[in-house]
Amino acid sequence: MSARLDPIYRANAVNALGDNEIDVLVIGGGVVGAGAALDAASRGLSVTLVEARDFAAGTSSRSSKLIHGGLRYLEQLDFWLVREALKERGLLLNKLAPHLVRPVSFLLPLQHRVWERAYIGAGVALYDTIGGARALPMHRHLTRTRALELAPALRPDSMTGAIRYFDAQVDDARHTMMIARTAAQHGATVLTRTKVTGLLRDGERVIGAHVTDLETGREFTVRARRVISATGVWTDEMNKMTGVEFPFHVRTSKGVHILVPRERLDLDTGLIMRTEKSVLFVIPWHQHWIIGTTDTDWSLDKDHPSASNADVQYILDHVNAVLRDPLTRDDIVGTYAGLRPLLSGASSDTATLSREHAVAEPVPGLFVIAGGKYTTYRVMAADVVDAAVHGLGRAVAPSVTDKLPILGAVGYQEMAADLDSLAQRAGLPKATVEHLLGRYGSAVHDLFELIAVDPDLAKPLTGADEYLAAEVVYAVTHEGALHLDDVLTRRTRISIEAPDRGLAAAAEVAFLIGSRLGWDAADAERELTRYSDRVHAELAANQAADDESANAARLVAVA
């Protein structure tokens, strides 16, 4: 099957909605929903995935962009969760997505002599080994002198020494979208901008859903033998739709990050620091550093969580406590806020709620997956599909996704090892090909074909020269992008990486995608206005004093 999610694919898929009863309907296009669609399709089941907005539009595009076990969970004695996550980290690095997941080192400064080094060192040693076969280099203990050589930006009096260890990182939105494309490659129908408005029932049993195509307003009835809800922080909304009480609830915790230019911090490694609530990361991210995160309860708008002035100040205060040259607000080029779906418990502190996941069948035929963390998405997907296929009436193969590479993985390592000749054959600078290879893997040949047909697509975008025009076109012709925001915020990360949040690039991007999506001048102007309104609303929210006022400022814009 084709993994090309172009406008023709979408039109055909929408027209076929409801034609036949399918095995599995997946609601939600985040990483777990995409993973569930892939898991089910790769077992030979007929699958349709529907997502009300865009792939990864919620939590799955707004994480810390780390594939990790979570050092702090060791301190909470959650060894099983850490072991599971580190096993998944190894699979992603070595087999499933080596083109999208890559190693990153962190320096953990120590403030106390002897006991802290022994205590934390023992935890990091366990972290290095608990996940099975090593996927990354082992940790190292460093003197203060050696730590400062790696991190000159740190104040000498901010530590007595340090420990350096390795984890992994990912562009979460691209990874989620590539999982969805891989599901399509295995026969699943994957659709964005398609909203479930109600559940289809036969007595008490759920036998499908009512779905509206938000692009056209057309309504469909999709019949399915099993329905899987992978709606994350919107799980309680699904609860209300069923009319019955779920065995668990989801609380939302807000995490905020800021981005600053790479040259602003003289570091050869990322950082991790303990705070009074959790941990704070400084993470290398292309030409920037991502710094975060916060961990606070959130009960306001779930579609557009907002970073307030208090959130930004919290991050600056904590990172500046260890820097020689403190960061200011003028250094910040981007911010984003995401919501974590936490299984609710007795604690009122979101930092202590479980990151484990749960699967339930609250009503016959409907299977709900909730909780968990980005790194363990594949396990979560397999667990919910296992539950759904039980009693389906025929034998269904076990999950194979631990052996199934994501689109672009096969052949990537060979291409990366032969970068010079690859660049020569493509007729592009080596640095450009390296950038593309790290975003598309072996699917980079699709980009080369676009450029061969139209060499102008090899030009960098105005106002966002880290990206090529070809990447914008490819987002529409292969990656299912339908709107300006899809491209500027998720297929690329221009909206958080450019100091103007992508406003200078927006007109060119709108022209490139509009010509492929059939936009007229009014359509393009509407998209540009909506994106500009969103940017200004987010900037206003960043200046608001608290969550309530930030939420109100953000909701001025509809997108």
Secondary structure, DSSP 8 states (H G I E B T S, - for coil): ----B-HHHHHHHHHTTTSS-EEEEEE--SHHHHHHHHHHHHTT--EEEE-SS-TT-SGGGSS--EE---HHHHHTT-HHHHHHHHHHHHHIIIII-TTTEEEEEEEEEE-SSTHHHHHHHHHHHHHHHTTSS--S---EEEEHHHHHHH-TTB-GGG-SEEEEEEEEEE-HHHHHHHHHHHHHHTT-EEESSEEEEEEEEETTEEEEEEEEETTT--EEEEEEEEEEE--GGGHHHHHHHHTS--S--EEEEEEEEEEEEGGGS--SSEEEEE-SSSEEEEEEETTEEEEE---EE--S-SSS----HHHHHHHHHHHHTTBSS---GGG--EEEEEEEEEE--S-S-GGGSB--EEEEEEETTEEEEEE--GGGHHHHHHHHHHHHHTTSSS------GGG---TT-TTHHHHHHTHHHHHHHHTS-HHHHHHHHHHHGGGHHHHHHHHHH-GGGGSEETTEEEEEHHHHHHHHHTB---SHHIIIIIIS-HHHHSTTTTHHHHHHHHHHHHHHHT--HHHHHHHHHHHHHHHHHHHHHHHSSSHHHHHHHHTTS--
